[in-house]
Amino acid sequence: MPRRHEDTKGHVEAGLQTRLSKTVLDPTRAYATAWEEEPDANGRLVPTAVVFLTNRECPFRCVMCDLWVNTLDRTGPAGAIAAQIRHAIAQLPPARQVKLYNAGSFFDPQAISPGEDAQIAALLDSYDRVIVEAHPAFLAGVYGERCLRFRDRLRGRLEVAIGLETAHPGVLARLNKRMTLAGFEQAARFLGDHDIDLRVFILLNPPFLAANEVVEWGQRSIDVARDAGATACSVIPVRGGNGALEAIGADFVTARLPALEDVVAYGLARGRMRVFADLWDVDRFFDCACSPARAARLRAMNRTQAPVESVTCRRCDAAI
């Protein structure tokens, strides 16, 4: 086994040893919900319900992941996911599309039982679009067949989000994602061949990537997602605090908002897909007096999918 994989295993193990306690969760309730407006392919703002499902922890344990904190140690009881969705959408304002994010893969049977798919689809009958997430491993074989059956049960259109993370093959190999660029492209072709839309998640500053390469590889990753037929792409600045990233030390570089702006602006200029900055907890990245203005610029680009006048800062411009 290559040395870099040995190092990755060590970082994951160190991260597990330094974990804080998981949140105590009710398996019959989503651990969080949100309501947002997201522009569609025609630029119209679409009311969107977002449901963060409570389920078993993802088996992959990627180095950069902190989603485990809101997961269970074992599969939830029968009917729990449907109960979560029913309760969550009843609390949210009306919406035309729904995102079901489960901190893993929707088609992982240890996370969400296939026996609940029909009931889940029935609960989503009022939505024009249903967005779930999946690792490429759960879009092949019997898992792929489950995806197609779920698509056929929906009244609205199915969209699947895949975490490409980065197009840098060496960095991707060290993330413990257990996915290659070829595997991502194969999954993208599967979705395209079966008329399922693709959304892609890209990390702005994945661990093991040098600071002076963050923008370049963010842009290259945008191009890979675009060429794979993605209709939407979210750029996510990696946040520390999961234990494994702290174990990596100097091999993890904290993201900066100017870099996020550059990558998102590049994606918008390339066209053919929507590009969003993930701004959850964005104030964690405030490191200059100009940071609030940069966050406002990113919010405007998210909403309009159009260029917005750049923020000028002598200190930050010199550091890029």
Summary of the structure (lengths in Angstrom):
residues: 320
radius of gyration: 19.1
end to end distance: 36.5
largest distance: 57.5
contacts: 1044
relative contact order: 0.12
helix: 44%
strand: 17%
